Amino acid sequence: MHNNTSSGHYNDAELYEQAIRYEKGSFITSTGALATLSGAKTGRSPRDKRIVNDETTAEELWWGKGSPNIEMDEQTFMVNRERAVDYLNSLDKVFVNDQFLNWDPEHQIKVRIVSARAYHSLFMHNMCIRPTAEEVETFGTPDFTIYNAGQFPCNRYTHYMTSSTSIDINLARKEMVILGTQYAGEMKKGLFSLMHYLMPKRQILSLHSGCNMGKDGDVALFFGLSGKIGLVKHGAATCLLLLPELSFPRSVHCFLGTGKTTLSTDRNRLLIGDDEHCWSENGISNIEGGCYAKCIDLSMEKEPDIWNAIKFGTVLENVVFDEHTREVDYSDKSVTGSLHARKLFDGIAGAAAENTRAAYPIEYIPNAKLPCVGPHPKNVILLACDAFGVLPPVSKLTLPQTMYHFISGYTALVRTL
């Protein structure tokens, strides 16, 4: 990339200033958080996410019927990459984040994110592990780079394109390109996809789970799909326990998803992480440096730690607030739960209508365990939203049952609209 007039690393205050000055819809809330808008897309677009099928990935990834991996070729990737880089080069300023994935230093990954919006830079500043000043100076060549040109569309007439949105991963080039969507969660999930590819090569299991630890060092994993899974008014979450030694801190009816973030953020236990982890011979390690919590109907009474984490440095996505007091109305889902949003995301996994979010550094949780690592888990809990009432509320599983439910990943896609 060319050297833009102003590009590089910014601190939180500078990113606030850039967002408020140049990005429509960005404001400081009454608690000091940065409220911002993600544009037309208020959730992920999995149907527009593609991976290059080449010599590197042809035999290593699951392709074909039933696979979530949508293929593209190298040439199409390079067309989109050129389009994204040209757009970023046309700007007066871009934002660069050099950060890490995985708190286990033995298996840490260096990532660079180049983006056009201060909102995106602050989001990733919160969600990835922040380097020290010395680590920034010695960062060197990243292991993976994201070019986020989400404000600029792809050409829908390019081969493999089905819309003006394309999220493209090239594992051989160690690059990701984003066009046509400003939803910040695409970067987070893109890096998670990278870890799913890299870590098993090192005999490490990458996990979509929350994780916390008791005062005696007992680690618990909470598996469940993303907050896109809503509960019907009278629905309930089902908890499937391998070793049921834990008491749950909150009633399940307060969950907005399957409950990873809510259950792992427990004042009586140390938080290792709320969403993405690695399980290696060294034990458990958090992949991320922050938390990405759903905000619909958030309250001090239900989730005090998350409520108190929404302060200066936190990014609030697509929330509604009073224009005078700047107090957020967490019950208002009008930005993401509108008729337009329902039509836009109907039936698309990972792109829920009710999707107001808060992204904050993990150290904003008072009982976060830093560094975010722990010993091997003692409890493995599989959470599911069972709309049919087939599963019992709580079950202790045998090892074969645990393997089955882990692989199946069952949960019901239920809208709360």
TIKEMAR-434662 format. One record per atom (N, C-alpha, C): x, y, z; residue in three letters. Coordinates in pm, whole numbers, plus 50000, padded with zeros to 5 digits. Layout:
! TIKEMAR-434662
XYZALA;...
***
This chain:
! TIKEMAR-434662
500834988050000MET;500005000050000MET;500865012550000MET;500305023349947HIS;501015036149947HIS;500975042250087HIS;501835051850111ASN;501815059150237ASN;500755070050229ASN;499665068150300ASN;498615078250300ASN;499075090550378ASN;498355101650358THR;498715113950427THR;498795111850577THR;497845104250631SER;497825101450774SER;497415086950793SER;498335078750833SER;498015064750857SER;498885059450969SER;498405049051034GLY;499195043051140GLY;498365039651261GLY;499055038451375HIS;498435034151498HIS;497915046151577HIS;496695045151624TYR;496055055751701TYR;495655050251838TYR;495655058851939ASN;495145054552069ASN;493635056452074ASN;493025052152184ASP;491565052452194ASP;491005066552178ASP;491615076252243ALA;491105089952237ALA;491165095352094ALA;492255092652024GLU;492385097151885GLU;491355090451795GLU;491085077751820LEU;490085070651741LEU;488685076251767LEU;488405079751892TYR;487135086451923TYR;487005099251840TYR;488055107351841GLU;488015120151769GLU;487785117951620GLU;488475108251563GLN;488325105551420GLN;486915100651387GLN;486375091951471ALA;485035086551446ALA;483975097351456ALA;484055105451561ILE;483035115751582ILE;483115126551474ILE;484315129751431ARG;484495140351332ARG;484105135851191ARG;484425123651155TYR;484295119551015TYR;483285108550987TYR;482775101851089GLU;481885090551065GLU;480485093651115GLU;479575095251023LYS;478195098751055LYS;477585088451149LYS;476895093351252GLY;476225084451346GLY;477085080251463GLY;478265086151479SER;479145082851591SER;479045093451699SER;478785089051823PHE;478605098151936PHE;479175091852062PHE;479445100452162ILE;479825095652295ILE;478565094352379ILE;478375082952442THR;477195080752525THR;477445086252666THR;476415085752749SER;476495091252884SER;477525084152970SER;477855071752938THR;478855064353016THR;480245065152956THR;480395072252842GLY;481695073952780GLY;482005064452667GLY;481105055152637ALA;481335045852526ALA;481145052952392ALA;481725047352287LEU;481545052752152LEU;480415045152084LEU;479305052052059ALA;478185046051986ALA;478375048851838ALA;478215038551757THR;478445040051614THR;477505030851536THR;477455032951406LEU;476565025251319LEU;477385017251218LEU;476905005251187SER;477624996651094SER;477054997150953SER;476125006450928GLY;475575007750794GLY;474454997950767GLY;474274994350641ALA;473154985850601ALA;473234971950662ALA;474444966850680LYS;474624953450737LYS;474824954650888LYS;473894949150964THR;474004949351110THR;474304935451165THR;474734926651079GLY;475134913151117GLY;476054907551010GLY;476574895751035ARG;477474889650938ARG;476724884750814ARG;477494882950706SER;476934878550578SER;477634865750534SER;477294854450596PRO;478014841950567PRO;477894837150423PRO;476804840850356ARG;476664836750216ARG;477624844150124ARG;478204854950174ASP;479144862850095ASP;480584860750140ASP;480814851050227LYS;482164848250277LYS;482764836850196LYS;483944839150138ARG;484544829450048ARG;485994826550086ARG;486434814650050ILE;487814810350073ILE;488404805749941ILE;489634809749915VAL;490284805749790VAL;490574790749792VAL;490094784049690ASN;490354769749671ASN;491564768449579ASN;492704764849637ASP;493934763749560ASP;494704751449605ASP;495964750549567GLU;496774738949604GLU;496914737749755GLU;496874748949825THR;497024748749970THR;495804742950039THR;494634746349989THR;493404742950061THR;492574731949997THR;492904728049875ALA;492054718449802ALA;491834705549879ALA;492884700549944GLU;492784687950017GLU;492624689950167GLU;492824702050214GLU;492814704350359GLU;491464709150412GLU;490654715350327LEU;489374720550371LEU;488234712050318LEU;487104713250385TRP;485894706150344TRP;485184714550239TRP;485054708950120TRP;484374715750010TRP;483154707649967TRP;482264714149895GLY;481144706949836GLY;479874707749917GLY;478944698849887LYS;477614698949946LYS;477674697950099LYS;476954706850164GLY;476904706850309GLY;478004714750377GLY;479024718650302SER;480144725950362SER;479814740750375SER;480234747050485PRO;480054761550498PRO;481094769450419PRO;482094762550365ASN;483154769150290ASN;482724771550145ASN;482564784150109ILE;482204787949973ILE;483484791449899ILE;483704785049786GLU;484994786549718GLU;485024798449623GLU;486244803049599MET;486544812649493MET;487944809349443MET;488314814749327ASP;489654811749276ASP;490604823249307ASP;491884820649283GLU;492934830349312GLU;492764843149232GLU;492394842049106GLN;492254853749020GLN;491164863049072GLN;490024857349112THR;488934865649163THR;489344872349293THR;490064865049377PHE;490554871149501PHE;491424883149470PHE;492334881849374MET;493244892749341MET;492494904649283MET;491414902249209VAL;490574913249159VAL;489984920949277VAL;489434913749374ASN;488844920349490ASN;489904926849578ASN;491064920449589ARG;492144926149669ARG;492594939449609ARG;492784939549477GLU;493194951949410GLU;492144962849431GLU;490884959149424ARG;489804968749442ARG;489844974649584ARG;490064966049683ALA;490114970549822ALA;491334979349848ALA;492484974949803VAL;493714982549826VAL;493674995949753VAL;493154996149631ASP;493035008749558ASP;492135018449634ASP;491045013349690TYR;490155022049767TYR;490875027449890TYR;491555019049963LEU;492265023550083LEU;493355033550047LEU;494025031549935ASN;495065040849891ASN;494505054349849ASN;493225054849816SER;492615067449773SER;492245076449890SER;492305071250012LEU;491885078750130LEU;493005087250186LEU;492625098050253ASP;493625106550317ASP;494265099750437ASP;493515090950501LYS;494055083850617LYS;493485069850623LYS;494275060650672VAL;493805047150704VAL;494305043850844VAL;493725033750902PHE;494055029851039PHE;494685016051038PHE;495815014751107VAL;496565002251108VAL;496654996951250VAL;496244984651268ASN;496364977751397ASN;497354966251382ASN;498384966051464ASP;499284954451474ASP;499024948051609ASP;498464936051609GLN;498044929651733GLN;498284914551728GLN;497864907851836PHE;498104893451847PHE;496814885851866PHE;496854873051831LEU;495814863351864LEU;496444852451949LEU;495714848252053ASN;496094837252142ASN;497024842052254ASN;496544840352377TRP;497314844352494TRP;498424834552528TRP;498434822852465ASP;499524813452485ASP;500704818152400ASP;501784823152462PRO;502894828952384PRO;503544818952289PRO;503434806152320GLU;504034795852235GLU;503324794652101GLU;502044798652097HIS;501254796951976HIS;500574810051934HIS;501214821151962GLN;500634834251930GLN;500784837451781GLN;499764844051726ILE;499734847851585ILE;499734863151574ILE;500584868551486LYS;500644882951463LYS;499694886751350LYS;498814896451375VAL;497864900751272VAL;497964915851251VAL;497744919951128ARG;497694934251092ARG;496344936951028ARG;495664947251077ILE;494364951251022ILE;494494965250966ILE;494214966850837VAL;494224979950771VAL;492774983350738VAL;492284994350794SER;490864997550779SER;490665012350748SER;489465015450699ALA;489135029150660ALA;488395036650768ALA;487845029550867ARG;487035035950970ARG;487695034851106ARG;487625045851182ALA;488135045751319ALA;487365035751405ALA;486075034551377TYR;485235024651447TYR;485815010751434TYR;486235006951315HIS;486804993651294HIS;488124992051367HIS;488925002451367SER;490215001851435SER;490045000351585SER;489125008051644LEU;488885007151788LEU;488284993651823LEU;487394988751739PHE;486784975551761PHE;487874964751771PHE;488784964651674MET;489834954451675MET;490874956951784MET;491064969651818HIS;491944972951930HIS;491424966252057HIS;490094965652069ASN;489474959152185ASN;489474943952173ASN;489224938852053MET;488974924552038MET;490244916052025MET;491314921651972CYS;492584914351964CYS;493444917752085CYS;494524910352102ILE;495434912752214ILE;496344924452179ILE;496404934152269ARG;497174946252243ARG;498654943952273ARG;499524948152183PRO;500964946752209PRO;501454957752302PRO;502564955152369THR;503224965452446THR;503954974852349THR;504434986152401ALA;505164995652315ALA;506384988952254ALA;507054980652331GLU;508234973652280GLU;507844963652171GLU;506724956752190GLU;506274947052090GLU;505854953851960GLU;505324965951969VAL;504984973451848VAL;506234976451767VAL;507304980351836GLU;508554983851768GLU;509194971751701GLU;509004960051759THR;509664947951707THR;508664938651636THR;507504943951599PHE;506424935551547PHE;506824928351419PHE;507464935251327GLY;507934928951205GLY;506804925551109GLY;506984914951032THR;506014910750932THR;504884903050998THR;503634906750971PRO;502514899551033PRO;502344885550973PRO;501704876751049ASP;501374863450999ASP;500124863650912ASP;499304874150928PHE;498054875050852PHE;497644889750847PHE;497064893950734THR;496684907950715THR;495244908750666THR;494494918350723ILE;493134921350678ILE;493124934950610ILE;492554935550490TYR;492304948250422TYR;490794950650427TYR;490384959550515ASN;488954962250533ASN;488574974850457ASN;487994972950339ALA;487474983950257ALA;485954982650248ALA;485344980050362GLY;483924976750366GLY;482994987550315GLY;483445000050312GLN;482595010750259GLN;482495010350107GLN;483365002650044PHE;483405001849898PHE;482894988149855PHE;481994987549756PRO;481404974549718PRO;482314966649624PRO;482104953749622CYS;482734945849517CYS;481914947449389CYS;482454943049278ASN;481714943249152ASN;480874930549145ASN;479564932049152ARG;478684920349159ARG;478744911849032ARG;479324917248925TYR;479424909648800TYR;480744901948789TYR;481604903548892THR;482824895548896THR;482474880948923THR;483244871848868HIS;482994857548887HIS;482914854149036HIS;481994845849073TYR;481724841049209TYR;480924850949293TYR;480814863549252MET;480094873249333MET;478584871449317MET;477854872749427THR;476394871649425THR;475714884349474THR;476504893949522SER;475974906649570SER;477104916749568SER;476874928449627SER;477934938549634SER;478834936449756SER;478594925649830THR;479394922449949THR;480244910149924THR;481494910749966SER;482354898949958SER;483394899450069SER;483464888650144ILE;484464886950249ILE;485324875250207ILE;486574877850170ASP;487414868050103ASP;488654864750186ASP;488934851750200ILE;490114847150273ILE;491004839250178ILE;492274842950174ASN;493274835850097ASN;494324830650195ASN;494254817750227LEU;495124812050329LEU;496564810950280LEU;496754809150150ALA;498114808350096ALA;498814821850105ALA;498094832550073ARG;498664846050080ARG;498594851750222ARG;497854845050310LYS;497684849550448LYS;497044863350452LYS;495934864650377GLU;495254877550365GLU;493734875650367GLU;493074886250409MET;491614886950405MET;491214900550349MET;490204900550264VAL;489714912850201VAL;488224914250232VAL;487814926350272ILE;486404928950301ILE;485924940250210ILE;484844937650137LEU;484194947550051LEU;482684947050073LEU;482064958750078GLY;480604959250076GLY;479894956750207GLY;480594955950317THR;479964955150449THR;480834962050551THR;480214970050637GLN;480934977150741GLN;480744970750877GLN;480104959150881TYR;479884952451008TYR;481214947151062TYR;481614951951180ALA;482944948951233ALA;483134934351268ALA;482044927351298GLY;482154913351334GLY;482744904551226GLY;482754909251101GLU;483354901450994GLU;484854899551017GLU;485514909651072MET;486944908551100MET;487194898351211MET;486424899351316LYS;486554890051429LYS;486374875651383LYS;485304872951309LYS;485024859351266LYS;485994854651157LYS;486504863951078GLY;487504860150979GLY;488764854951045GLY;489194861651152LEU;490374857151224LEU;490114844151298LEU;488884842251343PHE;488524829551407PHE;488604818051305PHE;488164820751182SER;488294810751076SER;489764807351052SER;490614817551056LEU;492044815351040LEU;492574806051149LEU;492154808451274MET;492624800151385MET;492114785851373MET;490904784151320HIS;490384770651297HIS;491244763051196HIS;491874770351106TYR;492744764251005TYR;494144761651061TYR;494694771351132LEU;496084770451176LEU;496294761451298LEU;495404762651397MET;495654755851524MET;495614740551514MET;494654734451443PRO;494694719751433PRO;495984714451371PRO;496644722451287LYS;497924718351230LYS;498984716951340LYS;498754723651453ARG;499674722851567ARG;499134713551676ARG;498154705451641GLN;497514696351737GLN;496834704051850GLN;496234715451814ILE;495514723851910ILE;494064724851865ILE;493154723351960LEU;491724724151929LEU;491254738551948LEU;490734744551841SER;490164758151849SER;488684756751882SER;488204764751977LEU;486884762752035LEU;486034775352032LEU;484774773751993HIS;483794784652004HIS;483114783152139HIS;483684789552239SER;483204787352376SER;483564798952466SER;482804800252575GLY;483184808852685GLY;484014800552782GLY;484734807252870CYS;485604799852963CYS;485824808053089CYS;485664801553205ASN;486024808153330ASN;486664798153424ASN;487154803253538MET;487914794953631MET;487524798253774MET;487344787853854GLY;487034789853994GLY;488274793454074GLY;488064796954199LYS;489184801154284LYS;490154789754312LYS;489684777454294ASP;490544765754316ASP;491214761154187ASP;491054768854079GLY;491704765453954GLY;490914756353863GLY;489634753753896ASP;488804745353811ASP;488264753453694ASP;488574749053574VAL;488204756153452VAL;486934750053393VAL;486014758653348ALA;484784754353282ALA;484724760253142ALA;484304752053046LEU;484064756452909LEU;482574756752882LEU;482104767352817PHE;480684768752781PHE;480564769552629PHE;480114758652568PHE;479954758352423PHE;478544762852385PHE;478444769952273GLY;477144774152223GLY;477324782652100GLY;476304782952014LEU;476394791151894LEU;476274805851930LEU;476484814451830SER;476544828851852SER;475224834551900SER;475264847351941GLY;474074854151988GLY;473004855651884GLY;473244851251762LYS;472214851451660LYS;471044842551696LYS;471244833351790ILE;470164824351829ILE;469314831251934ILE;468134835551896GLY;467254842351990GLY;466314832552056GLY;465784836152173LEU;464824827752243LEU;463434833252223LEU;462474824352198VAL;461094828752193VAL;460684832852333VAL;459584839852345LYS;459194845752472LYS;459154835652585LYS;458644823652557HIS;458524813552661HIS;459544802352642HIS;460584804952564GLY;461574794652539GLY;462554793352655GLY;463424783452645ALA;464424781452749ALA;465684775952686ALA;466804778752748ALA;468054772952702ALA;468254759552769ALA;468794750252697THR;469084737152753THR;470564736252783THR;470914731552902CYS;472304730052941CYS;472634715252947CYS;473624710952871LEU;474034697052869LEU;475384696152937LEU;475464689653052LEU;476674689853133LEU;477414676653126LEU;478714677553104LEU;479554665653113LEU;479894662853260LEU;480314672953331LEU;480604671753474LEU;479844682753546LEU;478644680353593PRO;477764690953645PRO;478104695053787PRO;479224701853805GLU;479634706053938GLU;479444721053961GLU;478944728053859LEU;478834742553869LEU;477404746753898LEU;477244757453973SER;475924763653987SER;475874775453892SER;474734777353825PHE;474624788053727PHE;474334801253794PHE;475004811953755PRO;474864824753823PRO;473574832053792PRO;472894828653680ARG;471704836053640ARG;470694826453583ARG;469414829953590SER;468384821553529SER;468524822253378SER;468224811153311VAL;468484810353168VAL;467584819553088VAL;466484824153144HIS;465574832253062HIS;466144845853027HIS;467264849653090CYS;467844862753057CYS;468794861852937CYS;469054849752887PHE;469974848452776PHE;469394854452649PHE;470264860652571LEU;469874865452439LEU;470354855852332LEU;471364848252364GLY;471844837852274GLY;471764824652347GLY;472784816452331THR;472784803952406THR;473394805752544THR;474134816652566GLY;474544819752703GLY;476024819552733GLY;476914818652632LYS;478344817952659LYS;478834830152736LYS;478524841952685THR;479024854252747THR;478414856152885THR;477104853952898THR;476424855853025THR;476964846353131THR;477094833653099LEU;477534823853198LEU;479014825153231LEU;479834828153132SER;481264829153160SER;481594841753238SER;480774852153225THR;480994864553301THR;480274863453434THR;480894856853528ASP;480324853653659ASP;481194859953766ASP;480614868153851ARG;481384875253953ARG;482074865954052ARG;481604853654061ASN;482194844154155ASN;483324835854093ASN;483614838553966ARG;484664830953898ARG;485504840453812ARG;486714836253780LEU;487614844253698LEU;487304842053550LEU;487164852953476LEU;486864852053333LEU;488154850253254LEU;488234839253179ILE;489334837153086ILE;488974842652949ILE;487724840852908GLY;487264846352781GLY;485814842852757GLY;485164850252666ASP;483714848352648ASP;483334841452517ASP;484324838752425ASP;483864834052294ASP;484814824752219ASP;486104827152221GLU;487024819552136GLU;488244814952218GLU;488544801952212HIS;489644796652291HIS;490424785952215HIS;491604782952266CYS;492414771852218CYS;492674762252333CYS;492634749352302TRP;492924738952401TRP;494124731152351TRP;495244732952418SER;496494726552377SER;497054718352493SER;498234712852474GLU;498894705552582GLU;499194714652699GLU;499234727752673ASN;499514737352780ASN;498284740852862ASN;497094736752815GLY;495844740352881GLY;494974748852791GLY;494194757652853ILE;493254766352781ILE;493844780352767ILE;493654786452650SER;494064800452630SER;493014807652548SER;492754819952584ASN;491824828452509ASN;492504832852379ASN;491764832652271ILE;492294837552143ILE;492274852752139ILE;491294858852204GLU;491044873152190GLU;491514881252311GLU;491464894452292GLY;491804903552400GLY;490614911052454GLY;489414907852404GLY;488224915052448GLY;486994906452442GLY;485844912752471CYS;484544905952471CYS;483604913252376CYS;482664905652321TYR;481714910952222TYR;480334906652267TYR;479694914752349ALA;478464910852417ALA;477234916552349ALA;476174908552347LYS;474874913452299LYS;474324923552400LYS;473604933552350CYS;473114944352436CYS;471604945252448CYS;470854937552371ILE;469394938552378ILE;468924935552519ILE;468164945052577ASP;467594943752712ASP;468654942452820ASP;469854947152793LEU;470904947052895LEU;470484955553014LEU;470774950753134SER;470444958353255SER;471494955853362SER;471584965153455MET;472514963953567MET;472144951953654MET;470854949253666GLU;470394938453753GLU;470754924753696GLU;470584922953565LYS;470824909853504LYS;472304907153481LYS;473024916853429GLU;474424914753393GLU;475264926753435GLU;475554928053565PRO;476234940053616PRO;477644942153560PRO;478394931353540ASP;479754933053491ASP;479794938253348ASP;478914932953264ILE;478834937853126ILE;478324952253124ILE;477324955153206TRP;476784968753216TRP;477884978653253TRP;478704975253352ASN;479754984253399ASN;480934985053302ASN;481044975453211ALA;482134975653114ALA;481874985553001ALA;480664990652992ILE;480324999952884ILE;480705014052928ILE;481955017452901LYS;482525030252942LYS;483505034852835LYS;484345044652867PHE;485275049952767PHE;486145038652712PHE;486225037952580GLY;486985027552513GLY;486125016652455GLY;484915015152508THR;483995004952458THR;483295009852331THR;483105000852236VAL;482355003752114VAL;480944998152129VAL;479945006652109LEU;478545002452107LEU;478065002851963LEU;477614991551912GLU;477164990651773GLU;475654991251764GLU;475185000751683ASN;473775001151640ASN;472775002251754ASN;473175009151862VAL;472245011451973VAL;471505024651951VAL;470425026452027VAL;469635038752023VAL;469805045852156VAL;469985059052151PHE;470175066652275PHE;469445079952265PHE;469205086052380ASP;468555099052386ASP;469515109752334ASP;469055117952241GLU;469955127652178GLU;470425138552273GLU;469715140452385HIS;470115150852481HIS;470925145052597HIS;470405134652661THR;471105128852776THR;472185118952735THR;472095114052613ARG;472995103852559ARG;472915090552636ARG;471825088552706GLU;471605075852775GLU;471075065552675GLU;471655053652677VAL;471295043152581VAL;470035035952627VAL;469155033552532ASP;467945025552556ASP;468215011452502ASP;468605002452591TYR;468994989152547TYR;467814980452505TYR;466604985052533SER;465434977652488SER;465024981252345SER;465614991952292ASP;465264996652158ASP;466084989152054ASP;465414981551971LYS;466084973651868LYS;465794979051728LYS;465404991651720SER;464904997051593SER;465974997451484SER;467244999151520VAL;468294999751417VAL;468514986151354VAL;468554975751436THR;468824962351383THR;467574953751372THR;466484957751437GLY;465284949451436GLY;464174955151351GLY;464504963951259SER;463504970051173SER;462994960151068SER;461934963851000LEU;461414955550892LEU;462474953550786LEU;463234964150759HIS;464294963150659HIS;465324952650700HIS;465704952950829ALA;466694943350876ALA;466154929150872ALA;464894927450905ARG;464304914050902ARG;464324908450760ARG;463994916950662LYS;464004912450523LYS;465434909550478LYS;466354917850525LEU;467734916650481LEU;468374903850531LEU;468064899950655PHE;468764888850717PHE;467914876450738PHE;466674876650690ASP;465784865350712ASP;466394852450659ASP;466524842750749GLY;467004829550709GLY;468504828550689GLY;469244839050719ILE;470684838650700ILE;471354836250834ILE;471964824850850ALA;472634821550976ALA;473744831451003ALA;473844835851128GLY;474914844851167GLY;474604859451146GLY;473414862551096ALA;473084876451067ALA;471714879751125ALA;471664880851256ALA;470394882751323ALA;469924897051312ALA;468604898951324ALA;468044912351324ALA;468364919451455ALA;468114912851568GLU;468404918951697GLU;469884916951726GLU;470684927251701ASN;472124925051711ASN;472864937451756ASN;472334944651854THR;473104955451915THR;474204949051999THR;475394954951994ARG;476554948452056ARG;477444958452129ARG;478234953152222ALA;479274960752291ALA;480584953252279ALA;481634960152235ALA;482974954252225ALA;483884961652323ALA;484444954452419TYR;485264960852522TYR;486454951952556TYR;487554957852604PRO;488724949852644PRO;488364940852762PRO;488944929152767ILE;488594919652872ILE;488954924953010ILE;489934933853018GLU;490294939253149GLU;489234948353207GLU;488204951953128TYR;487084959653181TYR;486204951153272TYR;486364938053268ILE;485664929253362ILE;486544928053486ILE;486024931753604PRO;486864932453725PRO;487594919553759PRO;486944908053736ASN;487564895353774ASN;488134887753654ASN;488564895253552ALA;489214888753438ALA;490554883053481ALA;490894871453428LYS;492174865253460LYS;493184869453353LYS;494204876653394LEU;495244881253303LEU;496594875753347LEU;497344869553256PRO;496984866453118PRO;495844856353112PRO;495154856152998CYS;493934848252984CYS;494244833752948CYS;494814826653043VAL;495144812553025VAL;494734804953149VAL;494584791853136GLY;494214783553249GLY;494594769053225GLY;494474760653328PRO;494774746353313PRO;493694739253232PRO;493854726353214HIS;492884718553138HIS;491514719153205HIS;490434719553126PRO;489084721053182PRO;488674709253270PRO;487914712553373LYS;487314702453459LYS;485854700253423LYS;485204710753370ASN;483794710153332ASN;483624714553188ASN;482874706753111VAL;482544710352973VAL;481024710952962VAL;480504722652927ILE;479064724952925ILE;478644728852784ILE;477704721352728LEU;477184724152594LEU;475814730552608LEU;475694742852556LEU;474444750352566LEU;473694749752434LEU;472384748052442ALA;471564747552320ALA;470234754352345ALA;469724760952243CYS;468364766252247CYS;467464755652184CYS;466694748752266ASP;465864737652218ASP;464414742052212ASP;463964746552095ALA;462604751652080ALA;461564740452081ALA;461994727952064PHE;461054716852054PHE;460824709852188PHE;461624712852288GLY;461464706452417GLY;461874691952418GLY;462694687852324VAL;463134673852315VAL;464204670952420VAL;465104680352439LEU;466194678352533LEU;465754681852674LEU;466174674352774PRO;465864678052913PRO;466614690652952PRO;466114697953053PRO;466764710553091PRO;468234708853126PRO;468574698253199VAL;469954695753238VAL;470234680853223VAL;471344677453162SER;471704663353145SER;473194661453169SER;473534650953241LYS;474924646853252LYS;475194636853141LYS;476184639853058LEU;476414631952938LEU;477534621752958LEU;477384610652889THR;478484601152879THR;479494606552778THR;480654600552772LEU;481664605152676LEU;481174604052532LEU;480574592652491PRO;480044592052353PRO;478964602452327PRO;478084604952425GLN;477044615152408GLN;477664628952393GLN;478684631552471THR;479364644552463THR;479984646452325THR;480614636152274MET;481224636952140MET;480154639452034MET;479014632652047TYR;477934634351950TYR;477414648651951TYR;477074653852069HIS;476494667252077HIS;477514678052042HIS;478794675452070PHE;479824685052031PHE;479904686051879PHE;479884674651811ILE;479984674451666ILE;478714679951601ILE;477544676251654SER;476284680351591SER;476024695251608SER;476434700951722GLY;476224715251744GLY;474774719351738GLY;473884710651785TYR;472444713351771TYR;472014725751846TYR;471214733851781THR;470474744651845THR;469414749151747THR;468384755451796ALA;467284759851710ALA;467464774451673ALA;467254777751546LEU;467324791551500LEU;465964797751521LEU;465834805551629VAL;464544811251667VAL;464654826351669VAL;463764833051601ARG;463764847751599ARG;462904852951713ARG;463284864451766THR;462514870851872THR;461774882851819THR;461444882851691LEU;460814894351626LEU;459314893751639LEU;
***
